[in-house]
Amino acid sequence: MILYDVPSRTATGLADETIARLAELPQIIGLKDATGDVTRPSRLRSLVGSEFRLLSGDDATALAFLTQGGNGCISVTSNVAPGLCRAMFVAGRQGPLTKAHRFAVPIAQLTAALFRETSPAPVKYALSLFGFMSARVRLPLVELSKQSRAAVSAAMAPICDVHPDHMIGTIDKAEVRPLQTMAV
């Protein structure tokens, strides 16, 4: 089992001491940390040991989490650009960080677009551009607005141009174009 600390959805967080106690149980192997606290891995590592996995649950802070001793990220963005997320992770591990930051910029732009509205609508829309699924969602969720569809497409366009091999698939370039050329 992996603990999931997401105070924005649960209204309370897991204290470091609680995580340390739970990490002693053999069936609990890690933590998905969606607190946005990038210093947490450096605090937790001595409490939980080297085998316990510390995973970011926040795409926007994944690289910083990694540089503070995290092991990786359970990522929404990697559903769309897995190779790009992996390249950032590997570069962050191997250094220098300047290479990781080159990957982090388009990831950050895509992540911002994928979190404009309630998940999973934005990622479903992005994956629909590859032909993997419909962008439709069931109630109580609503489909992505035109403005957010344009933002997702605009964030994907430069990645598809510069890093096409880092995306989950290939798409029709007419579907993914910069925001200024799209009708919103």
Secondary structure, DSSP 8 states (H G I E B T S, - for coil): -EEEE-HHHHSS---HHHHHHHHTSTT--EEEE-S--TTHHHHHHHHH-SSSEEEE--GGGHHHHHHTT--EE--SGGGT-HHHHHHHHHHHHHS-HHHHHHHHHHHHHHHHHHTSSSTTHHHHHHHHHTTSS-S---TTS----HHHHHHHHHHHHHHHHH-GGGSSS---TTTS--GGGS--
